[in-house]
Amino acid sequence: MTLQACASTEVPLGQASFAEYRQQTIAWMQENRTFQTTDHPAEIEWNAPREWRPKAPATRGILLVHGLGDSPWSFNDVGEALAAQGFLVRTVLLPGHGSKPADMLEVTLKQWQQVVREQTQILEREVPTVYLGGFSTGANLVLDYAYEHPNIAGLVLFSPAFKPANTYAWVTQYIGWFRPWLAKPDDGVRPMQTPVRYLNVPTNGFAQFYRSALLAQMHLDKGAYDKPVFVAITEHDSVLDTGYVLDTFNARFIHPFSRLIWYGNEPAPGQKNPKVVVRNDFLPEYRIARFSHMGLMFSPANPLYGVNGTQRICWNGQSSADMQKCLNGEPVWYSDWGYREPGKVFARLTFNPYFEWQSGVMMEVLAYP
């Protein structure tokens, strides 16, 4: 793949090294991205594949894969935490991302699988022990690869989208040809994207997400996964079927070191076991009504998404009047998409007050062997 090819709308794949992959992806973004701020270099860096190297030579590595509409920024804090514990950490940018939502109109699940496969194999040539991690759709992609490749040492899964909460998600596979967008683009109401994520995704993007969920379910239906797995989910996730994830964890992730963090109310007695750790997600001291699908991976100190972050997501399933109050900088509460209470304005929760503790649990899982 040449740099000339990177200047086209075809996303660069097939590189021989991570450095080449990062370089060509940056060149592609520079040609294709719809920038959201005047600081173009910062936006490129936030969305580009990234690497964290530990201080000492690494013997363990982990590849982290973001979710639908997101970017490598999803792992800004997780990557730093893992590198501090000796991991060589890398992220990828899934094809169709990092530029503009319309670039997802023709993307395929096979392209997403290809970048995971290529960059995992490159990482395996550099360190003897490789883990995979993913958020949402990315969790489906790494689970797919891990089931097919037993040399993967374990998994780190944030809000794994094994099964969508929307029971009509399957329809997206068939309607894209006559309805390319579920929500009309550039309608003057819904913003299209932020500096680090898309807020509107073509129908085809949702279709590929759904297909990734089917892949995950296919593997999980076949049998158990015996490597250590760390999972973090919130009970009130608006995107995924959290009950399915919890039941799947208990039935399929059988390694004794595996742990699932459940943010919310206590699960039913039949779903709770010593490998499931519960934390309350109603934290009024932070003005948090409930945790969100995307917020689990970010420290309260994150410069974009933290308590004092610059990226407040006001498009959160509320009235246009409340959204405008949020945009105007008025005091808000935080929640997942679509949650409302009378008299309160809600922004999306984009940080996790338990982040440091969560990172400690994650590292305990990854301490094996």
Secondary structure, 3 states (H helix, E strand, C coil): CCHHHHCCCCCCCCCCCHHHHHHHHHHHHHHHCCCCCCCHHHHHHHHCCCEECCCCCCCEEEEEECCCCCCHHHHHHHHHHHHHCCEEEEECCCCCCCCCHHHHCCCCHHHHHHHHHHHHHHHHCCCCEEEEEEECHHHHHHHHHHHHCCCCCCEEEECCCCCECCCCHHHHHHHCCCCCECCCCCCCCCCCECCCCECCCEHHHHHHHHHHHHHHHHHHHHCCECCCEEEEEECCCCCECHHHHHHHHHHHECCCCCEEEEECCCCCHHHCCCCEEEECCCEHHHCECCCCCCHHHCCCCCCCCCCCCCCCCCCCCCCHHHHHHHHCCCCCEEECCCCCCCCCCEEECCCCCCHHHHHHHHHHHHCCC
